[in-house]
């Protein structure tokens, strides 16, 4: 089986500072890869390069398209990269407001990506939107309301529905639960866990929360100063960390 | 007899970097084989590294020295150079691990938790839930608890959920860390009976059992895990 995403020797500098250096991994369909590390370790810069939003200085990001073609992300023409991002990929932002269009209704937020795919049938788009609201446990009767009237947890669920409606095969998530109350967090994590398994999504998940990583990720990369210092199965990295920094990270978590 | 597990010269040392790089040698020179239909009892005083050994066999602790080969279908998979994907595949269909404690997932009901190993193999929700209900009933967990998350259950109830979750998948190799520790006498008998049935059906078992009666009832052989002498 071919990996869905193949990353090699990826690097980025900002002036004299190295933000990310020499990152490589393969990601297969149905796999959730967690990227952990403290703020400033390069997690977000890496995620932006993986998801086509920031051109790397070094290395390659390759994606296997539905027809099996191997696409070199940063060699693609801009419009093809954008099309990928709108259809085959999803991106869940930490702040739902960054991933939603606040001026239009919940239904339009979900329908937008279908329309970007070329769907023009209004009735079908609306039915899909209602279906997805229900799948993310939101009341369907709020379909015509603007996201600004929703709670933080509901906005985040709407953002997830908006992303998943086009059946992407790869979803990037940047701290998807970090800005929510703990009780809302548990419910959202459970929802994400189910959707990822059911849709066989490949996910790159950036989080600083090791409990979230344990719950969602199959594998982990531990980042420090822009480099991957340890990689392995999630339970290996968390239960038997090898690198001094991973050991420090794991032993620093407060037990509730 | 079909060899299910072969361990050669396994050694494990923990290096604690935040504590100034102290090295703790826990296991050394571990050698054994387990065949289908056998139950190997790991014997040895507490602190000898029995649980560390089980975790290493499951791939939870990293294998640093020596070899662990596990039969996966018609191949022997070497844990030391297996990719993360093949370790996950081993855990899906071949190796089950019953820990002393259940790691609960917030909001997930007991029935779904027990059905999960089957769902992961593509069994339909209806069938997986029916079989989960059978296992929970067999283990005497009251039906009124099945739809609750096990976070608030007693130790014994949680342990039975844990056992149901591992037994349902009918793994050819079962690693058991004190599976009967928090059970009363009746439930212990039920679990001993289930382990014997799995073994008679051809599963290979490797376990830590502190209770001498349980050891005598399920074990077919024992292996002494010797505490390592601190190197001077």
Interface residues (C-beta under 8 A of the other chain):
Chain A: X28 X31 X186 X187 X189 X190 X193 X197 X215 X218 X219 X232 X233 X235 X236 X239 X240 X242 X243 X244 X247 X248 X251
Chain B: X14 X15 X16 X17 X18 X55 X59 X60 X61 X62 X84 X85 X87 X88 X105 X106 X107 X108 X119 X120
